[in-house]
Amino acid sequence: MKKLDILKYPDKRLKIVSKPVENFDKDFKEFVDNLIYTMYNSPAGVGIAAPQVNKHIRTIIVDASKYKHKYNKKNHGLLILSNPKIIAYDGEIIIREGCLSVPDYTGNVKRHYWIKVEAQDINGNTIEFDTEGFEAVVIQHELDHLDGKLFIDRVVSPKDIFRRKVYKK
């Protein structure tokens, strides 16, 4: 496995809308393995989307299981989601978000507290699940990448963007 290069804001390629995944073949699975490796080997990596590494397909990786957060009470562990969409939602939460593509800043963003997701797994099988709190926020954040949006496009107000603290090595 190899760590992929992450595009950084203001790279215009981050604004490209991704295309659906159609082939769940060996090459796709190898790409997913590299995407997972990249997420796990990046500071505070709890989610990553294919467009962040300049592959404009509708695939996201999420793993909120190791992250301590007051809204992270339960989660599904490692999620590999292709062609994901939110089919139901409820509640609101304002939460501080960061991004591997915007490494120097965080910001307060309003998201749905609870979501029901439909997607395809690594083999192309349709799956459906619901989640809430932190994991739901991470999924919504990564879904935005598939549509060419960053969290800085959704901050509650401009004064809600903050300089990120330095990561511990």
C-alpha distance (Angstrom), angle and dihedral (degrees) to the residues before:
residue distance angle dihedral
M1 . . .
K2 3.76 . .
K3 3.76 135.8 .
L4 3.79 110.0 -113.4
D5 3.81 123.8 -140.9
I6 3.80 111.9 -101.7
L7 3.80 117.8 -140.0
K8 3.80 113.0 -124.9
Y9 3.79 129.0 -146.9
P10 3.06 127.7 -71.1
D11 3.83 89.6 35.8
K12 3.83 105.3 126.4
R13 3.81 91.5 -141.9
L14 3.82 87.6 74.1
K15 3.83 87.6 68.9
I16 3.83 95.0 58.6
V17 3.82 114.5 113.5
S18 3.81 110.8 -126.2
K19 3.79 126.8 -123.4
P20 3.82 124.4 -128.2
V21 3.79 119.1 -90.3
E22 3.79 108.7 -111.4
N23 3.81 104.0 165.6
F24 3.79 119.4 57.1
D25 3.78 91.9 -175.9
K26 3.81 135.1 137.7
D27 3.84 93.0 -80.9
F28 3.81 90.9 52.0
K29 3.81 91.7 49.5
E30 3.81 91.0 48.9
F31 3.81 89.5 51.4
V32 3.83 90.1 49.9
D33 3.82 90.6 51.3
N34 3.81 89.5 53.1
L35 3.81 91.1 46.3
I36 3.81 91.0 52.3
Y37 3.80 90.6 47.6
T38 3.81 90.1 50.0
M39 3.81 92.3 51.1
Y40 3.81 94.3 48.0
N41 3.80 91.3 47.0
S42 3.81 96.2 50.3
P43 3.82 125.5 86.3
A44 3.82 111.3 -86.7
G45 3.81 90.1 -10.1
V46 3.80 107.7 176.6
G47 3.79 96.4 143.7
I48 3.79 141.6 13.5
A49 3.78 134.9 179.1
A50 3.80 126.9 -147.7
P51 3.85 93.0 -118.0
Q52 3.80 89.3 61.8
V53 3.80 88.0 69.5
N54 3.82 93.0 42.3
K55 3.81 96.7 -98.9
H56 3.77 105.8 122.5
I57 3.79 101.4 -154.4
R58 3.81 126.7 119.0
T59 3.81 99.3 -102.7
I60 3.79 128.6 123.6
I61 3.79 134.0 179.1
V62 3.81 121.1 -150.8
D63 3.80 131.5 178.5
A64 3.78 114.7 164.3
S65 3.81 93.3 160.4
K66 3.81 98.1 101.1
Y67 3.80 97.7 42.0
K68 3.78 119.8 97.6
H69 3.80 110.8 -139.6
K70 3.79 131.4 144.9
Y71 3.82 90.3 -121.2
N72 3.83 93.8 48.0
K73 3.78 99.7 91.4
K74 3.80 98.5 136.2
N75 3.77 134.9 2.4
H76 3.78 144.0 164.4
G77 3.81 99.4 -110.6
L78 3.79 115.7 -133.8
L79 3.81 111.8 12.2
I80 3.80 123.0 -171.0
L81 3.79 106.5 -170.2
S82 3.79 126.8 -179.8
N83 3.78 124.0 -175.2
P84 3.82 89.6 3.3
K85 3.77 123.0 -178.6
I86 3.77 135.7 174.6
I87 3.80 109.2 -119.3
A88 3.82 98.2 176.9
Y89 3.79 136.7 11.2
D90 3.78 142.6 175.8
G91 3.78 140.3 -176.9
E92 3.78 131.5 16.0
I93 3.76 134.7 -107.5
I94 3.79 131.8 -178.4
I95 3.77 109.6 -148.5
R96 3.82 137.5 167.8
E97 3.80 110.1 -107.6
G98 3.76 133.7 -168.7
C99 3.77 131.3 -174.0
L100 3.79 138.3 -152.0
S101 3.82 87.4 -133.9
V102 3.82 92.8 51.5
P103 3.81 98.7 41.4
D104 3.79 99.5 165.4
Y105 3.81 100.1 53.3
T106 3.80 144.0 49.8
G107 3.77 128.8 -168.9
N108 3.80 144.7 -171.2
V109 3.80 111.1 -104.2
K110 3.81 131.2 -179.0
R111 3.82 113.0 -130.4
H112 3.80 139.2 162.3
Y113 3.81 111.8 -84.8
W114 3.83 94.9 -147.8
I115 3.81 127.4 30.4
K116 3.79 138.6 175.0
V117 3.81 111.6 -144.9
E118 3.78 131.1 -159.7
A119 3.81 117.0 -166.2
Q120 3.77 145.3 135.3
D121 3.79 122.4 -98.1
I122 3.81 127.1 -134.7
N123 3.83 90.2 -75.3
G124 3.80 96.3 46.1
N125 3.81 95.8 -102.5
T126 3.80 115.7 144.5
I127 3.79 114.5 -112.8
E128 3.79 132.3 -179.5
F129 3.79 129.3 -166.7
D130 3.77 142.0 150.5
T131 3.76 128.3 -129.3
E132 3.77 139.7 170.8
G133 3.76 144.9 -160.1
F134 3.78 119.9 10.2
E135 3.81 97.1 -0.5
A136 3.82 90.4 50.8
V137 3.81 89.8 51.0
V138 3.82 92.2 50.2
I139 3.81 91.0 50.5
Q140 3.82 91.5 49.8
H141 3.81 90.3 47.9
E142 3.82 91.6 52.1
L143 3.81 92.3 44.4
D144 3.81 88.1 57.4
H145 3.82 89.4 59.4
L146 3.81 89.0 59.2
D147 3.81 88.4 59.5
G148 3.80 95.4 45.0
K149 3.81 95.8 -101.4
L150 3.80 130.2 131.1
F151 3.79 128.7 -160.0
I152 3.81 88.9 -108.6
D153 3.83 86.6 65.9
R154 3.82 88.6 60.0
V155 3.81 105.5 39.8
V156 3.78 113.9 138.4
S157 3.81 90.3 -120.5
P158 3.83 136.4 -18.9
K159 3.80 90.1 -100.1
D160 3.83 87.6 61.4
I161 3.82 93.8 73.4
F162 3.80 113.8 99.3
R163 3.79 136.0 -172.1
R164 3.80 107.7 -108.1
K165 3.78 120.6 -117.2
V166 3.79 114.7 -114.2
Y167 3.81 113.7 -90.9
K168 3.79 117.8 -117.7
K169 3.80 111.9 -118.4
